[in-house]
């Protein structure tokens, strides 16, 4: 019979040999009598781990810590505030690209312009539009999603915006439009800019009708057909999504 193999014992983590705490000496004349400033704590970032060294004279206690532990400890020294939020703000979050405001835009009839030829007047449509959620990062192109009602829960459904110049992720193509940094003005800037036929695929509508035919059929109408909206996800998906890679 072959002998049963035993799992190798796990080795405890090893740390570099400790030494006396390094000291920082200010570049001032010695006669001022300012003593060296001893090092009390240090973080060493390795490829797979972070080591915290806690110095006490010639002794240094070392332990492995997580990035979350460090962030949480430092965050206790920070204070966050939103100030006065724009009207119809649904939520606010801080991201690596800056603050993002989620604003609800109620259903409305709008005049939208499509620039088909740079040398000609834009084609204008008077369209009834559904409600929207705009995710606004000041100065950047917005994300936009359609909704059938003002969201009251993070489980409420959101839909693809039935508009030109919107990627499948909901991020919009700014083109030559320079968005303001004033959040309340960004939605107006979006609708006032000239749309193009760019990103006019048929995956935004249940009937798969082409966007130009759909806009023509709505021109001058008073109510948007909500049954045409194609589901994108939930409000929770928007709250938690990565805001850095907008195109996807």
Secondary structure, 3 states (H helix, E strand, C coil): CCCCCCCCCCCCCCCCCCCCCCEECCCCCHHHCCCCEECCEEEEECCCCEEEEEEECCEEEEEEECHHHHHHHHHCCCCCCCCCCCCCEEEEEEECCEEEEEEEECCEEEEEEECCCCCCCCEEEEEEECEEEEEECCCCCCEEEEECCCCCCCCCEEEECCCCCECCCCEECCCCCCCCCCHHHHHHHHHHCCECCCCCCCCCECCCCCHHHHHHHHCCCCCCCHHHECEEEEHHHHHHCCCCCCCC
